[in-house]
């Protein structure tokens, strides 16, 4: 079996990892997003950099490529697949007023009812764009969809992980009738199984980066699902908490659970369900107050067995998605102690409590109870935080064997969804 390449586009940067038939990493590259006139140009430049940074002897053998992107980040493109306006990021909630105007036939539990859902953003564009721009719109694409298009050249293709927040029915594997009746229905992409073949790489891309002409570009996934796939978790009750810029929980369950009131939704994963949600707390809050060096040094001064009594809810601005779905939910960051180690202790403790509440909520709503939690993302390396989280959750917490979403995307390119 030839090597496969996974490319992860996260909140602050992008990474590519190539693996061999045994799953060993044989090459990798990383970059922060580059300065550009638009987000899309920055992503395109980052994609080109990552492809060129993988050693040519690896690129020349690649059999398949899969990409992941942030869930709910969308682009509105013309018939050529090029963006008409600036993309809307995963956390953008400017279309929140559209929720009240959704038809009553939209299930109350649908993740498409979220203030940051792809569907709500599409409806906001349909409502607010100038007629001249709107008339050129042809494809609504997620970040991973559009980046995949740059490689395979076929616009208008998504996957059922990214399309969930667009309202796609992952039980019926079809768009529901209520969605096809909405004013932006003409923009809806084709939906494929994550990891399935889309098309061979474009000839121009193959030539530019010395890729085999038969290298297949696969349907992609979201960044948090790619992180789950990287962990190797395969048994109901195994879960992955991604500790990146945000905090994302994914629990493998035999039961599908959805509840928009708590920001909980289920992704289809073969014959099982990946249940969870994404909080706005996470590493972005930590990096706002501390440098990486300060986080390392101050964490060593914290006793993870002791509570602080601070009761923080660490957000940088109002608005939460999970385990409370409230676009106006306020941050709680006071009182702020003079000792920076105690302040950091309070932030880490607050995030750990949000994680614990999240897993508790999933079980209460009928998901397979979590039995073992793997950590992925940059925060997984913080041993003090790991011990604190294990104490508050009451379950074993370990670093996943592989923690990078790009590794999970490479596995998806190799094996698809079993």
ChimeraX attribute file (.defattr): number of C-alpha atoms within 10 A of each C-alpha:
attribute: neighborCount
match mode: 1-to-1
recipient: residues
	/A:1	10
	/A:2	13
	/A:3	24
	/A:4	31
	/A:5	33
	/A:6	29
	/A:7	33
	/A:8	32
	/A:9	26
	/A:10	22
	/A:11	17
	/A:12	12
	/A:13	14
	/A:14	23
	/A:15	22
	/A:16	29
	/A:17	26
	/A:18	28
	/A:19	23
	/A:20	19
	/A:21	12
	/A:22	8
	/A:23	14
	/A:24	12
	/A:25	17
	/A:26	15
	/A:27	16
	/A:28	20
	/A:29	18
	/A:30	17
	/A:31	16
	/A:32	15
	/A:33	20
	/A:34	17
	/A:35	12
	/A:36	12
	/A:37	9
	/A:38	14
	/A:39	16
	/A:40	19
	/A:41	15
	/A:42	16
	/A:43	22
	/A:44	17
	/A:45	15
	/A:46	22
	/A:47	23
	/A:48	14
	/A:49	17
	/A:50	18
	/A:51	22
	/A:52	15
	/A:53	17
	/A:54	20
	/A:55	14
	/A:56	13
	/A:57	10
	/A:58	19
	/A:59	23
	/A:60	16
	/A:61	16
	/A:62	23
	/A:63	21
	/A:64	27
	/A:65	30
	/A:66	33
	/A:67	33
	/A:68	35
	/A:69	29
	/A:70	22
	/A:71	27
	/A:72	27
	/A:73	22
	/A:74	27
	/A:75	26
	/A:76	25
	/A:77	23
	/A:78	20
	/A:79	12
	/A:80	13
	/A:81	21
	/A:82	18
	/A:83	22
	/A:84	15
	/A:85	16
	/A:86	13
	/A:87	20
	/A:88	22
	/A:89	20
	/A:90	19
	/A:91	17
	/A:92	16
	/A:93	18
	/A:94	13
	/A:95	21
	/A:96	19
	/A:97	13
	/A:98	18
	/A:99	19
	/A:100	9
	/A:101	10
	/A:102	18
	/A:103	12
	/A:104	9
	/A:105	10
	/A:106	15
	/A:107	15
	/A:108	13
	/A:109	17
	/A:110	23
	/A:111	26
	/A:112	26
	/A:113	25
	/A:114	27
	/A:115	26
	/A:116	26
	/A:117	28
	/A:118	32
	/A:119	32
	/A:120	27
	/A:121	32
	/A:122	24
	/A:123	21
	/A:124	19
	/A:125	19
	/A:126	19
	/A:127	15
	/A:128	10
	/A:129	12
	/A:130	10
	/A:131	10
	/A:132	8
	/A:133	13
	/A:134	18
	/A:135	11
	/A:136	13
	/A:137	23
	/A:138	24
	/A:139	26
	/A:140	30
	/A:141	31
	/A:142	33
	/A:143	31
	/A:144	28
	/A:145	27
	/A:146	31
	/A:147	23
	/A:148	27
	/A:149	24
	/A:150	17
	/A:151	21
	/A:152	22
	/A:153	21
	/A:154	16
	/A:155	23
	/A:156	22
	/A:157	22
	/A:158	28
	/A:159	24
	/A:160	26
	/A:161	25
	/A:162	30
	/A:163	30
	/A:164	24
	/A:165	23
	/A:166	26
	/A:167	24
	/A:168	24
	/A:169	16
	/A:170	17
	/A:171	9
	/A:172	8
	/A:173	13
	/A:174	13
	/A:175	19
	/A:176	15
	/A:177	10
	/A:178	15
	/A:179	20
	/A:180	14
	/A:181	11
	/A:182	14
	/A:183	12
	/A:184	21
	/A:185	18
	/A:186	13
	/A:187	19
	/A:188	22
	/A:189	20
	/A:190	16
	/A:191	19
	/A:192	19
	/A:193	21
	/A:194	28
	/A:195	26
	/A:196	20
	/A:197	18
	/A:198	21
	/A:199	19
	/A:200	20
	/A:201	25
	/A:202	21
	/A:203	16
	/A:204	14
	/A:205	18
	/A:206	19
	/A:207	12
	/A:208	12
	/A:209	16
	/A:210	19
	/A:211	24
	/A:212	19
	/A:213	17
	/A:214	15
	/A:215	22
	/A:216	23
	/A:217	26
	/A:218	30
	/A:219	30
	/A:220	37
	/A:221	31
	/A:222	28
	/A:223	28
	/A:224	31
	/A:225	27
	/A:226	28
	/A:227	29
	/A:228	32
	/A:229	25
	/A:230	24
	/A:231	24
	/A:232	17
	/A:233	19
	/A:234	13
	/A:235	14
	/A:236	20
	/A:237	17
	/A:238	21
	/A:239	28
	/A:240	31
	/A:241	27
	/A:242	28
	/A:243	23
	/A:244	20
	/A:245	21
	/A:246	17
	/A:247	24
	/A:248	26
	/A:249	27
	/A:250	28
	/A:251	30
	/A:252	28
	/A:253	28
	/A:254	18
	/A:255	15
	/A:256	19
	/A:257	21
	/A:258	22
	/A:259	17
	/A:260	20
	/A:261	18
	/A:262	21
	/A:263	25
	/A:264	27
	/A:265	24
	/A:266	26
	/A:267	24
	/A:268	20
	/A:269	20
	/A:270	12
	/A:271	9
	/A:272	18
	/A:273	22
	/A:274	25
	/A:275	26
	/A:276	29
	/A:277	26
	/A:278	26
	/A:279	23
	/A:280	22
	/A:281	29
	/A:282	24
	/A:283	18
	/A:284	19
	/A:285	18
	/A:286	20
	/A:287	13
	/A:288	9
	/A:289	12
	/A:290	14
	/A:291	11
	/A:292	9
	/A:293	9
	/A:294	14
	/A:295	17
	/A:296	15
	/A:297	12
	/A:298	17
	/A:299	20
	/A:300	13
	/A:301	14
	/A:302	17
	/A:303	15
	/A:304	22
	/A:305	13
	/A:306	11
	/A:307	13
	/A:308	16
	/A:309	8
	/A:310	19
	/A:311	16
	/A:312	22
	/A:313	21
	/A:314	24
	/A:315	23
	/A:316	17
	/A:317	15
	/A:318	13
	/A:319	21
	/A:320	23
	/A:321	24
	/A:322	26
	/A:323	26
	/A:324	21
	/A:325	21
	/A:326	17
	/A:327	16
	/A:328	11
	/A:329	15
	/A:330	15
	/A:331	16
	/A:332	17
	/A:333	17
	/A:334	13
	/A:335	10
	/A:336	13
	/A:337	12
	/A:338	8
	/A:339	10
	/A:340	16
	/A:341	18
	/A:342	19
	/A:343	21
	/A:344	22
	/A:345	24
	/A:346	25
	/A:347	25
	/A:348	25
	/A:349	26
	/A:350	22
	/A:351	24
	/A:352	23
	/A:353	19
	/A:354	24
	/A:355	24
	/A:356	19
	/A:357	16
	/A:358	25
	/A:359	24
	/A:360	16
	/A:361	19
	/A:362	27
	/A:363	15
	/A:364	11
	/A:365	15
	/A:366	14
	/A:367	26
	/A:368	21
	/A:369	21
	/A:370	22
	/A:371	15
	/A:372	19
	/A:373	25
	/A:374	24
	/A:375	25
	/A:376	27
	/A:377	23
	/A:378	14
	/A:379	20
	/A:380	21
	/A:381	16
	/A:382	14
	/A:383	16
	/A:384	19
	/A:385	21
	/A:386	21
	/A:387	18
	/A:388	23
	/A:389	26
	/A:390	19
	/A:391	18
	/A:392	18
	/A:393	21
	/A:394	12
	/A:395	14
	/A:396	15
	/A:397	22
	/A:398	18
	/A:399	20
	/A:400	21
	/A:401	13
	/A:402	20
	/A:403	26
	/A:404	26
	/A:405	34
	/A:406	31
	/A:407	31
	/A:408	31
	/A:409	37
	/A:410	33
	/A:411	28
	/A:412	30
	/A:413	29
	/A:414	26
	/A:415	12
	/A:416	19
	/A:417	16
	/A:418	9
